[in-house]
Amino acid sequence: MQHASTGFGPRTWFITGASRGLGRAFTEAALAAGDRVVGVARDITPLEELVDVFDGRLVAFPLDVSDREAVFAGVERAIAAFGRLDIVVNNAGGVLLGMIEELTEEQARAHLDTNFFGALWVSQAVVPHLRERRSGHILQVSSMGSAGGFAATGMYGAGKAALDSMSEALQMEVERFGIKVTILQPGGYETDLFTRGLTQTVEHEAYEPLREWLAGLWVESEDFDPAKAAEVVLHVVTMAEPPKRLILGSAAYDMVDGMTKAMTAELAKWEHLSRRAE
């Protein structure tokens, strides 16, 4: 099978959070395309059935991306498995749900350790390998929520916004080495993010009216099949000039577009004050 990315054979993917949700969908899509995958997660039990089915094209091992030393060792193990990496997907993450006042220090730090620092450590570990080969594509799974802060998901949005900024810097730093970086901003998909991947604060009664209002908003939201996102991602990695930022999903696109326009309007509203500050 001929692949655009390598020119002579199957591509090799390194996917974090590969056991469930979007990571699982990306893993299955890559394998179905004839590629090879190194899939890592804290719990790789759900991947064992795929290891048996795809006969040598899927290597899975446990990895906690918040552990920098373990990440560097894991990347070396992934390279040793197939001799190279072509596509790296930073997908591992979770949700911390609660008001800013309610957050404990432990919750805030643990959340950022996975959602932001995990992607940073993986990026640091893979870039030397990709730079030496002067090719490769890093996909950073951010969120439509990174476009702005929102009540009860402030830490989640903060981690994803930090990931966006870091990834934009990375884009500029590595493009001259032939390495591409795409920020993916998915909307709501049918995943375990709000069950297995969820941490919640102890609720303060002062925020109960706000929680009730938010619950009314969220009950109307619709989640979509992760396989549809995987189809698009599989197309993106074949592109000679892939997008630097891509929103996944129509509802997500409309929401981010609306938030961006609202921010532009807010800036314009106070332009006269901004210009007085010079």
N, C-alpha and C positions, 0 to 999 in steps of 0.2 A: 504493500500500500504506500502510495506517494503522499507526502505531507509538505505543505507550503512552508512550514516553520523550519524544518531541517533540510529539506530538499532531497533526502535520500532514505528516509525511513521513519518509523514511529517516533513521535515526540515523547519526552518524559516529563510528567507533571509531578510537582510536589504540592500536596494539598493539606492544609491544616484544618482541624475540625471536620475531618472527612467522613466521620461515622454517620452523621445525621444531617437532615435539612438540606441547605444549599450545598454544603460540602459533599454530601452523599450524592446529590444530583450531578454535581460537576464530575465526581469520580466515575459515576456510571456512564455519563456522556462521553468522557474521554476514553474509557475502555471500549465503549460501543464503536467509537471512531477508529479503533485499532491501535490506540496509543498505550503507553505504559504509565502507571501511576504509583507513586509512593504516597500512601495515605496515612496521616498521623492524627491522633486524638488522645485525650486522656483515657478514654475507654474505646478500644478498637473491636470489642466483641461483635457489634453489628456488621463489621467488615469481613468477618471470617467466612461467611457464605460466599462473598464475592471472590475472595482469595482462591477458594476451591474451583469456582466456575471459570475464572479467567487464566488459569494454568500458567503462572509465572509472570503475568503482566501486571499484577498488583502485589505490591509489597506493603504490609501494614505493620506498624509498631507504635507502642504508646509514647506520647510526648506531651509534656506540660510546657506550653510555649512561654509561660511566665518565668521559666528557669533558663536564663541566658546560656549558661554552660551546657545544659542539656540540649538546647536548640542548636548550638554550634556542632555538637557531637551528632545530633540527629541529621543535620544537613550533610555531614560527611558520610554518615551511614547511607543516606539516600543516594548520594553520588556514587558510592561504592556499589550499590545494588544494580544500577543500570549504566554507570560510566559517565553520566551527564545529567544535567537538568536543563529543560527548555522553558517550562512554564511553571511559575510559582504562584500559588493562590493562598493569600493570607485571609483565611475565612474563620478561624477559631474566635469565639467570642461569646458573650452572654449579655443579659440585660439586668441592670440594677434599677428597680422601680421604687420611687419614693421622693418626697419633697426634700429640697436642699437642707432645710433645718433638721431633718430626721436622720440624715446620713451619719453613720459612725465612721471613724477614721479607718478602721479595718475594712469596712465595706468599700469605701472610696478607693483605697489603695489596691485592694484585691481586684476590683473591677478594672482599673487602669492597667494593672499588671498583665491582665489577659488581653483586653480589648485594644490597648495602645502599645504597651511595651512588648507584648508578644509579637506583634507585627513588625515592630522596630528590630527586635532581635533576629527574626527570620530574614528580614531585608538585609541586615548587616552580614549575616552568615552566607547568603547566596550571592551577593553582589561580586565578591572577589572571583568566584567561579564563573559567573556570567561575563564579567569584565575580561577575564583571560580568554574566553571563547569569543568575545565580541558579539554576543547575541543573547537573546532571552527575553522573556516577557513576565513581568511581575504584575499580578492582579490583586489590588487591595480592596477587600470587601468592606466598604464603609456602610452608609445608610442614607436614605432620604432624610433622616433625622439630623444629619450633620449640617443641614442648610440653616439651622437655627435652633435655639433652645426652646423647650416645651415643658410645661409643668409635669412633674412626676417622672420625666425621663431626662432630667438635666445632666446626670452623670453619664448616661449612655450617649447623649448628644455631644457632650464635652469630649469623651474619648474618641468618638468618630470624627469630630472636628479637628482634633489633634492629629489623628491619622491622616486626614485630608491634607493638612498643612505640611506634615512631614513628607507625604507622598509627592506633593507638588515640588518640594525641594529636591527630592530624590529624582524626579523626572528630569529636572534641569542638570543634575549632577552626573547622571549616567547615560544620557541620550547619545553623547559623543562616543560612547563605547558600544553602541549598537543595542543597548538594552532599552526596552519599552516598558513603561509603567502606566497602567490604567486603573483609575479609581472607579469602582463599581458602587452605585448607590441604589440598592434594591429597596422596593417597597415591602408590602406585607406578603409573605409566602407561608405555605403550610409547613411549618418547621416546629421543632421543640423549643424554640427560643424563649417563649413565654411560659414554658412548663419546666423542662429539665434545665434550661439555661437561665432561669429566673431567680434573682435574689431580691427580697423585699425588705424595706425598712419597717421598724415598729411605727405604726401609724399614730400621729398626733391628732386629737379630736378637732383642733382648730381648722384642719384642712378637710373635714368631712364634706362640707358643701361643695368644695372644689372637686373632690374625688367623685361625688355623685354626678357632677356635670361631665367630668372626663369619662366616666363609665358609659354615659349616654352617647358620647362621641364614638367611643371605641366599639360599642356593640354594633354600630352601623358599618364598620370597616370590613372589607372582604379580603381574605387571604387566597393566594393563587398557587398553582402547581409549580414547584421549584424546577421541574423539568423544562418549563418554558424559558426560565432564566438561563438554564444550562445550554439550551439551543443557541441562544444569543451569544453567550460566552464562547461557545465552540466556534462560532463565526468570527468573533472578535480576534481570536488568537491566530486566525489565518490571514488577517489583514496586514498588508505591507505598512500602512499608516493607520494604526488603530486609534480609537478615541482616547484622549487623556482623561476624560471623565464621562461616565455613561450612567444614566438613570435607567433602572430596570423596572418596567411596568408603567402602564398608562396612568393609573391613579397616582403613582409616585411622581411621575413627570409633572402632572397637573399641580400636585401639592408643592413640589420644589419650585416650579415656575411661579406659583402664587406667592410663596414666601420670598422669593428673589425680588419680585415686583414690589411687594410690600416694603422690603428693606430699601429698595431704590427710592420709593416714594417718601419714606421716613427721612432718608438722607437729604432729599430735595427740599423737604419741608423746613429743615433747619440749616439750609445752605448759608443763609445770611449770617447766622451765628458762627458757623464754621469759618467763614471768610474773615470775620472780625478777629479771629484768634491768631492772625499772622502779624 
